[in-house]
Amino acid sequence: MTLTSRRAAPKANATASTERGSARPAPAYSPVQTRRAFEAVTDQIRGQLATGALQPGDRLPSERELAESFGLSRNTVREALRSLEIGGVLEFRKGATGGAFVREGQGDAVIAGFADLFRLGAIKPADLTEARLIVSVAAARLACVRGSEEDFAALRENVKASEAAVAKGDVRERVRVNLEFHRLLARAARNPVLVILTDALVEIHEQLLEVIAPLPDSAVMPSRKRLLKHLIARDEEKAASEMESHLKTLEKHYLSQASKDARPE
């Protein structure tokens, strides 16, 4: 039994194709005999991703077909596919043209994993602020070099939205918009790893702000405006310096708040 893309019906010696129109040999699977068979299934599918035999957008054969290929029960195959879904590798679609598809490259699993580690206490506020300093300063530098005029326009609109939230006294909206600024900045850096890390750190930051008060407007908006000016001017050193200064102020504020919350009554 061989694997086909979502465009072709499964058949022997078929070739897999993607929406890009490129043909490639269809991956074949080997029968599995192991105590933890579902792990061997996930390993083979991940192996097909590593070699390019499977690509984002490809549809896997049905559970029945995979079970026959692996020489396993459908329950075992289903367990493997669900494991890959949780890991962010596959997504399931409903309907006549549905099934298990290889996901487009996204960091949902990484983001969820970071958030869970924070909830479990494995990531502390000090860890978060330190990591944000490293990632955001790097993003600011790269955005100066790689950012497009459209990126800078989006950042400019974000700052305007933050000012509007401040004028209305809407703290929740102001915090949401300010965190979105970091996501936009990471995308302007044109590095998918920085985008994923930023999304994960912002997710944790949002959790932190449920128990710690945000930095006052007076400490955020002047810095944000200066940073935007440096980004538009593509002044890498000044942008990095402004981001570092702001995040160190943020770090001091959050760690002070966390220390107060940790004190016994």
Secondary structure, DSSP 8 states (H G I E B T S, - for coil): -B---TTS---TT-EEE-TT--EEE--B-----STTHHHHHHHHHHHHHHHTSS-TT-B---HHHHHHHHT--HHHHHHHHHHHHHTTSEEEE-STT-EEEE--S--HHHHHHHHHHHHTTSS-HHHHHHHHHHHHHHHHHHHHHH--HHHHHHHHHHHHHHHHHHHHT-HHHHHHHHHHHHHHHHHHTT-HHHHHHHHHHHHHHHHHTTTS----HHHHHHHHHHHHHHHHTT-HHHHHHHHHHHHHHHHHHHHHHHHHHHS--
